[in-house]
Amino acid sequence: MAEVKADRELDLKGEVCPFTFVKSKLILEQMEPGQVLKVILDYKPSVENVPKSMREEGQEILDIKQIGDNLWEVVIRKVK
């Protein structure tokens, strides 16, 4: 799959649940449907919890990948 260009990027290194989800959600609320948010996480539980919570909110998870030691990227498309 070709890499999707993110409209915004949110660096949440050093943040833990539930703040990782809350901060991601607040940024998405400022974005238009169809736009893409890339979230950078270094807290392993957030790598599971942020995508799960975003799906429950009706958003689309485009990608989840490890990009370094203890570093992950979650790519979310705003649906609504």
Backbone as CSV, one residue per row, in Angstrom:
resi,resn,N_x,N_y,N_z,CA_x,CA_y,CA_z,C_x,C_y,C_z
1,MET,0.843,-1.192,0.000,0.000,0.000,0.000,0.883,1.248,0.000
2,ALA,0.563,2.183,-0.832,1.314,3.432,-0.897,1.107,4.219,0.395
3,GLU,2.137,4.907,0.800,2.044,5.704,2.020,1.053,6.846,1.812
4,VAL,0.174,7.002,2.777,-0.827,8.058,2.728,-0.209,9.325,3.307
5,LYS,-0.428,10.441,2.643,0.092,11.713,3.141,-0.822,12.216,4.257
6,ALA,-0.228,12.470,5.407,-0.997,12.966,6.545,-1.210,14.470,6.409
7,ASP,-2.413,14.908,6.752,-2.705,16.339,6.780,-2.149,16.990,8.040
8,ARG,-2.121,16.207,9.125,-1.571,16.701,10.399,-0.799,15.568,11.051
9,GLU,0.174,15.928,11.870,0.934,14.936,12.626,0.921,15.353,14.094
10,LEU,0.736,14.362,14.957,0.667,14.608,16.393,1.701,13.730,17.088
11,ASP,2.682,14.354,17.720,3.745,13.629,18.420,3.348,13.504,19.890
12,LEU,3.030,12.269,20.301,2.592,12.037,21.679,3.615,11.226,22.476
13,LYS,4.883,11.350,22.104,5.920,10.658,22.875,5.893,11.199,24.304
14,GLY,5.970,10.275,25.261,5.948,10.664,26.671,4.555,10.714,27.265
15,GLU,3.516,10.589,26.425,2.128,10.607,26.914,1.637,9.179,27.135
16,VAL,0.720,9.007,28.070,0.158,7.691,28.374,-1.366,7.732,28.247
17,CYS,-1.981,6.549,28.246,-3.444,6.451,28.201,-4.015,7.070,29.475
18,PRO,-5.152,7.719,29.433,-6.019,7.931,28.275,-5.687,9.208,27.502
19,PHE,-4.610,9.903,27.907,-4.296,11.200,27.279,-3.966,11.064,25.799
20,THR,-3.374,9.918,25.415,-3.037,9.724,24.000,-4.301,9.733,23.150
21,PHE,-5.353,9.065,23.614,-6.613,9.053,22.867,-7.279,10.429,22.909
22,VAL,-7.347,11.026,24.088,-8.034,12.315,24.241,-7.383,13.377,23.359
23,LYS,-6.065,13.463,23.371,-5.375,14.475,22.558,-5.558,14.198,21.065
24,SER,-5.535,12.914,20.678,-5.775,12.561,19.271,-7.180,12.956,18.849
25,LYS,-8.145,12.687,19.706,-9.542,13.000,19.403,-9.741,14.514,19.258
26,LEU,-9.102,15.298,20.135,-9.237,16.757,20.069,-8.690,17.309,18.756
27,ILE,-7.573,16.770,18.281,-7.015,17.218,17.000,-7.954,16.817,15.866
28,LEU,-8.467,15.580,15.892,-9.380,15.124,14.836,-10.625,15.997,14.767
29,GLU,-11.100,16.477,15.909,-12.298,17.325,15.927,-12.065,18.633,15.167
30,GLN,-10.810,19.065,15.034,-10.480,20.293,14.306,-10.314,20.045,12.805
31,MET,-10.313,18.766,12.417,-10.043,18.399,11.026,-11.338,18.125,10.269
32,GLU,-11.241,18.147,8.945,-12.392,17.886,8.079,-12.487,16.392,7.758
33,PRO,-13.703,15.874,7.526,-13.838,14.476,7.107,-12.983,14.210,5.865
34,GLY,-12.296,13.075,5.876,-11.420,12.705,4.772,-9.963,13.045,5.034
35,GLN,-9.716,13.961,5.968,-8.330,14.309,6.283,-7.693,13.199,7.114
36,VAL,-6.366,13.165,7.095,-5.604,12.090,7.731,-4.710,12.654,8.831
37,LEU,-4.731,11.973,9.977,-3.904,12.328,11.129,-2.913,11.207,11.394
38,LYS,-1.634,11.562,11.510,-0.590,10.602,11.874,-0.230,10.859,13.333
39,VAL,-0.351,9.827,14.164,-0.059,9.942,15.594,1.191,9.120,15.899
40,ILE,2.163,9.740,16.565,3.396,9.062,16.955,3.289,8.742,18.451
41,LEU,3.479,7.461,18.778,3.325,6.989,20.159,4.572,6.241,20.616
42,ASP,4.876,6.334,21.912,5.958,5.526,22.470,5.482,4.731,23.687
43,TYR,4.185,4.700,23.909,3.592,3.976,25.031,2.815,2.796,24.450
44,LYS,3.365,1.583,24.622,2.827,0.380,23.976,1.320,0.194,24.157
45,PRO,0.751,0.350,25.362,-0.708,0.171,25.484,-1.512,1.115,24.587
46,SER,-0.987,2.305,24.318,-1.688,3.255,23.450,-1.770,2.770,22.012
47,VAL,-0.806,1.948,21.606,-0.789,1.432,20.234,-2.014,0.546,19.989
48,GLU,-2.515,-0.088,21.038,-3.740,-0.881,20.926,-4.970,-0.039,21.259
49,ASN,-4.867,0.793,22.284,-6.039,1.521,22.774,-6.485,2.666,21.866
50,VAL,-5.548,3.419,21.304,-5.928,4.551,20.447,-6.688,4.058,19.207
51,PRO,-6.157,3.079,18.444,-6.930,2.606,17.280,-8.289,2.010,17.660
52,LYS,-8.330,1.249,18.753,-9.595,0.641,19.194,-10.621,1.730,19.505
53,SER,-10.213,2.741,20.262,-11.125,3.820,20.622,-11.532,4.644,19.409
54,MET,-10.608,4.862,18.478,-10.929,5.616,17.263,-11.955,4.876,16.407
55,ARG,-11.791,3.550,16.289,-12.783,2.758,15.542,-14.155,2.878,16.202
56,GLU,-14.183,2.823,17.531,-15.455,2.950,18.264,-16.094,4.312,18.025
57,GLU,-15.257,5.324,17.752,-15.750,6.675,17.466,-16.182,6.824,15.999
58,GLY,-15.950,5.767,15.196,-16.351,5.805,13.793,-15.265,6.255,12.837
59,GLN,-14.024,6.375,13.326,-12.920,6.792,12.456,-12.290,5.562,11.795
60,GLU,-11.521,5.796,10.733,-10.892,4.711,9.973,-9.401,4.656,10.281
61,ILE,-8.930,3.478,10.678,-7.504,3.283,10.924,-6.875,2.808,9.618
62,LEU,-5.964,3.600,9.075,-5.326,3.274,7.798,-4.077,2.431,7.974
63,ASP,-3.352,2.651,9.081,-2.090,1.937,9.262,-1.651,2.020,10.716
64,ILE,-1.003,0.959,11.158,-0.346,0.920,12.472,0.983,0.239,12.215
65,LYS,2.087,0.936,12.512,3.372,0.286,12.295,4.402,0.776,13.286
66,GLN,5.350,-0.109,13.560,6.458,0.247,14.429,7.493,0.959,13.568
67,ILE,7.939,2.127,14.027,8.872,2.932,13.238,10.223,3.090,13.934
68,GLY,10.369,2.438,15.088,11.636,2.514,15.814,11.526,1.699,17.086
69,ASP,12.600,1.684,17.863,12.558,1.000,19.145,11.564,1.721,20.036
70,ASN,10.506,1.006,20.428,9.495,1.578,21.316,8.842,2.826,20.716
71,LEU,8.633,2.822,19.391,8.032,3.959,18.707,7.107,3.452,17.607
72,TRP,5.862,3.953,17.607,4.868,3.502,16.655,4.181,4.684,15.997
73,GLU,3.603,4.396,14.829,2.868,5.382,14.064,1.469,4.810,13.807
74,VAL,0.447,5.573,14.151,-0.934,5.195,13.884,-1.500,6.255,12.928
75,VAL,-2.047,5.794,11.804,-2.570,6.712,10.793,-4.095,6.571,10.763
76,ILE,-4.778,7.700,10.978,-6.236,7.714,11.143,-6.847,8.643,10.104
77,ARG,-7.899,8.168,9.421,-8.655,9.043,8.517,-9.936,9.442,9.235
78,LYS,-10.190,10.753,9.283,-11.429,11.235,9.901,-12.588,10.904,8.983
79,VAL,-13.568,10.202,9.531,-14.742,9.815,8.769,-15.891,10.770,9.059
80,LYS,-16.073,11.085,10.351,-17.177,11.975,10.730,-16.767,12.917,11.829
